Amino acid sequence: QVHLVESGGGVVQPGEPLTLSCAASGFAFSSSAMNWYRQAPGKQRELLATIMTTGGYVVYLDSGKGRFTVSRDNAKNLVYLRLNNLKPEDTAVYYCNRQSSWGQGTLVTVSS
């Protein structure tokens, strides 16, 4: 059974960084592309980025390009989302995803 658990969220001030983690189990992690999504209050869930099995990644969100980076540790079955220069509009629940499986999400609040 696929199991995804996000962690690392919290309350930060604008301009600060944060690194989110997603622990994966129940499937061949090193052979799977992984995605990060987020859902802001009152908005639809949106796709942020995909990291491929090779470690290469794509950030889809225009406002995240140059600020968000994705990495993975195949030995530990972990995928990371590094959020730099956070803005209040980045406040959202951030989710790890693989195909039809989702974690519970981790809340990031950016506020002064």
C-alpha positions in Angstrom: 0.0 0.0 0.0 1.3 3.4 -1.0 2.0 5.7 1.9 3.1 9.3 1.7 3.8 11.5 4.7 4.7 15.1 4.4 6.4 17.1 7.1 8.3 20.4 7.6 5.5 22.9 7.4 5.1 25.7 9.8 4.7 29.4 10.3 7.5 31.6 8.7 8.0 35.2 8.0 8.1 36.6 4.4 11.4 36.1 2.8 12.3 33.1 4.9 13.0 29.6 3.5 11.4 26.3 4.4 12.1 22.7 3.4 9.3 20.2 3.2 9.9 16.5 3.2 7.8 13.6 1.9 8.5 10.1 3.2 7.3 7.4 0.8 6.7 3.7 1.2 4.8 0.8 -0.4 6.1 1.1 -3.9 9.4 1.3 -5.9 10.3 4.8 -5.0 13.5 5.0 -7.0 11.5 4.1 -10.2 8.8 6.7 -9.6 8.4 10.3 -10.5 7.0 12.3 -7.7 4.9 15.5 -7.6 4.4 18.4 -5.2 1.0 20.2 -5.1 -0.4 22.8 -2.9 -3.9 24.1 -2.1 -4.4 27.6 -0.8 -7.5 28.5 1.3 -10.5 28.7 -1.0 -8.5 27.7 -4.1 -8.1 24.6 -6.1 -5.2 22.3 -5.7 -2.4 23.2 -8.1 0.6 21.3 -9.4 3.9 22.8 -8.3 6.6 20.5 -9.6 7.7 17.1 -10.7 10.9 15.3 -9.9 11.9 12.5 -12.2 13.7 9.3 -11.2 17.0 10.8 -12.3 16.6 13.7 -9.9 15.9 16.2 -12.6 12.9 18.3 -11.9 10.5 20.8 -13.4 8.8 23.6 -11.6 5.5 24.4 -13.3 4.3 27.3 -11.1 5.5 30.5 -12.6 5.8 32.2 -9.2 7.8 29.3 -8.0 10.4 29.3 -10.7 13.7 30.5 -9.3 12.4 30.1 -5.7 11.3 26.4 -5.4 13.7 23.5 -5.9 13.0 19.8 -5.6 15.3 17.0 -4.7 15.1 13.3 -3.7 17.1 10.7 -1.7 16.4 7.3 -3.3 18.3 5.6 -0.5 15.9 7.0 2.1 12.7 7.1 0.0 12.5 10.9 0.6 11.5 13.7 -1.6 12.1 17.4 -0.7 10.6 20.7 -1.7 12.8 23.7 -0.8 10.8 26.9 -0.7 12.9 30.1 -0.8 12.0 33.7 -0.3 8.5 32.8 0.9 5.6 35.1 0.3 2.2 35.4 2.0 0.6 34.1 -1.1 2.6 30.8 -0.7 0.4 30.1 2.3 -1.2 26.7 1.6 -1.3 23.0 2.4 1.5 21.3 0.5 1.0 17.8 -0.7 3.2 15.0 -2.0 1.8 12.9 -4.8 2.5 9.8 -6.8 -0.1 8.8 -9.4 -3.4 8.5 -7.5 -1.8 8.5 -4.0 -1.7 11.5 -1.7 -0.2 12.4 1.6 -2.1 14.2 4.3 -0.4 17.5 3.5 1.6 19.9 5.6 0.5 23.5 6.2 2.8 26.4 5.4 1.8 29.8 6.7 3.7 32.8 5.6 2.9 35.8 7.8 4.6 38.7 9.5 
